[in-house]
Amino acid sequence: MKNTKQVIALASAAALSVSVLAGCGGAASDATSESTSTATAEASNTAASDGTLVLAETGFEGKFSPFFASSASDQDVIDLTQLGLLGADRKGEMILNGIEGETREYNGTDYTYYGTSDCVVTENDDGTVTYDIKLRDDLKFSDGEPVTIDDVIFSMYVFLDPTYDGSVTMYSTPIVGLEEYRNSMSTLSKLIAEAGEDNTDYTNFTEEQQKAFWDAVNDGGVKFAQEIVDYMMANGATDVTSAAAGWGFDLPDGADAKAFFLAIGEQYDWSFSAMEAESAGSALSELIPEDVYAYSTTGVNVGNAVANVAGIVKTGDYSMTLTTSELSTTMIYQLQMPIAPLHYYGDESLYDYDNNSFGFVKGDLSGVRSKTSAPLGGGMFTFSKYSDGVVYLDANPDYFNGAPKVAHVNMKETQEADKITGVQAGTIDISDPSYSLEVADQIADINGVEGEDGPVITTRLKDYRGYGYIALSAKNVNVGGDPASQASKDLRKAIMTVIAAYRDEGIDSYYGDTATVINYPMSNTSWAAPSVTDDGYQIAYSTDVDGNEIYTSDMKSEDKYAAALQAALGYFEAAGYTVANGQITAAPAGAKMEYQINIGASGNGDHPSFQTLTNAAAALKTIRLHPDCQRYGQRF
């Protein structure tokens, strides 16, 4: 189910610090990963007498696969049951010497981090970068089988396969030879779609496959798009074109639901599983026959087949090199990938490194996809079962860094409303409520003391490298239908300049001092983050159309908002809008005076963007631009 479509937003982000909420008795936190990404609560009677720790989870999809887990809760299961190739410290910085360990300070305390491997990064004279990876030689999976570099290489090739459609994006990195490897194969769905419904060339697929595909498009695909159209028309759209525009797709006048579905398919490169994100109700898998749905994960060789990724080289039973064509800031983080057992997820008979066989047939991940219900790995815990909304895990006695202190972990599906009260009642030991000042007040009330620490629930603040952002749709906010024109860019800068001015107020009102506004696409706590003292440092959208600073250090809030509006008028004028007496009086051809802003959650303040966007919308209305704020069609 699609929760919301963002139409107006700002490419700025808030880095969040989350609160770890723990009870007085809680000593079991040593058993959980330090890379957890949610607020956590622990009850006063932490860890039952049998050594069981109960964790609250939002909800499982049941895809417990290191390759295809997509929900946060499913990923939590993977994090606890799998080994990572590289790890990170409490700040999210990579540990490159995991075998001997690295000691780093955090909040005045030294911590030593151990991992499964060492990695040496070398920038070469030709601009390439080499990652020399050495794996520990004493690692075991939970079934007793040894972990070798072949397991790493198998896992990499799954992530890099042309038909891979999971959430890991290693395929977007500049690994030498990766582009050639992937481009030598396409998916069956993409080939048929690009050939067109009237195609008569059956070189890469059969006439029967083509007919089945287009029958599915004309039936289930049209229904899928029509549900979106119906939803949007119930909320103000007048036809398919306007409905698609509100959903983030640019269609010509007179377009029908089929054209809308084809646009969605093109947007997602005809990956049906990825297209599910656009659902307004029914899942696409429910509307398209199973065999046709599989076309998007069926690889077809095109042109000269490339058998391997040249930049991945095995150098020993426990070592390899990975080479990229250029320095990539994200590559090292991709190496936090799980090491999945080849003997379980792949086919050992199909693994022959020297002959370019990597545990499965290129373009056919069906065997890997089938292993989702019971994960196998070498992580801290082993998977026991999933029953009645609870995942049962047991401590792994063979974990390389020592068996966890907690014998059992039960991961329990829990409604958001019960995540704090469950801790209070003692039915949950560790919880992950969405943090806000309102939540902090609730915890303080339960504890009966000021602040968030007390006799029932203890809160620990923990750095979290997550962020939220507000995005703007260039397809919907432009001049003359050309999103790339300078006029269109000036229009979007005008709107974003005003939104940016209200970020501080919005974040402060929702998170207090547990989150901060950032002006660059990285956490403020990162070693690479720009500092306000650096030359050239700028607040996002803080200059006018002529490049002049619009704020001064001594400005009060009201002066800051007025300055933002004045600067916005300059951008509007540059975009072709008519400006007179501090107001917009007319829009240029192909532009609008009214835009729609969709705000998450209920639209009643329970989302961090609520105050930012509502205040910005009110400010824009004073200069006669009219953003219409809504949540699921409920305007406010």
Sequence and secondary structure as in RCSB ss.txt:
>XXXX:A:sequence
MKNTKQVIALASAAALSVSVLAGCGGAASDATSESTSTATAEASNTAASDGTLVLAETGFEGKFSPFFASSASDQ
DVIDLTQLGLLGADRKGEMILNGIEGETREYNGTDYTYYGTSDCVVTENDDGTVTYDIKLRDDLKFSDGEPVTID
DVIFSMYVFLDPTYDGSVTMYSTPIVGLEEYRNSMSTLSKLIAEAGEDNTDYTNFTEEQQKAFWDAVNDGGVKFA
QEIVDYMMANGATDVTSAAAGWGFDLPDGADAKAFFLAIGEQYDWSFSAMEAESAGSALSELIPEDVYAYSTTGV
NVGNAVANVAGIVKTGDYSMTLTTSELSTTMIYQLQMPIAPLHYYGDESLYDYDNNSFGFVKGDLSGVRSKTSAP
LGGGMFTFSKYSDGVVYLDANPDYFNGAPKVAHVNMKETQEADKITGVQAGTIDISDPSYSLEVADQIADINGVE
GEDGPVITTRLKDYRGYGYIALSAKNVNVGGDPASQASKDLRKAIMTVIAAYRDEGIDSYYGDTATVINYPMSNT
SWAAPSVTDDGYQIAYSTDVDGNEIYTSDMKSEDKYAAALQAALGYFEAAGYTVANGQITAAPAGAKMEYQINIG
ASGNGDHPSFQTLTNAAAALKTIRLHPDCQRYGQRF
>XXXX:A:secstr
       S  BEEEEEEEEEEE TT  GGGGS TT  S EEE TT S TTSEEEEEES   S   TTT  SHHHH
HHHHHHSEESSEE TTS EESBTTT EEEEETTEEEEE  SEEEEEEE TTS EEEEEEE SS B TTS B  HH
HHHHHHHHHH TT  SS  GGGS BTTHHHHHHTEEEHHHHHHHH TT    SSS HHHHHHHHHHIIIIIHHHH
HHHHHHHHTTT  SHHHHHHHTT    TT  HHHHHHHHHHHTTT HHHHGGG SSS HHHHS HHHHGGGG EE
E SS   S TTEEEEETTEEEEEESS  TTHHHHTT EE  HHHHS GGGEEGGGTEESS TT  HHHHT  SS 
  SSSEEEEEEETTEEEEEE TT TT   S SEEEEEE  GGGTTHHHHHTS SEE     HHHHHHHHHHHTSS
SS SSS EEEEEEEEEEEEE   TTTS STT TTSHHHHHHHHHHHHHHHHTHHHHHHHHHGGGEEEESSSS TT
STTS  TTSTT   TT B TTS B   TT  HHHHHHHHHHHHHHHHHHTT EEETTEEEE  TT  SEEEEE S
TTSSS STHHHHHHHHHHHHHHTT EEEEEETTEE 
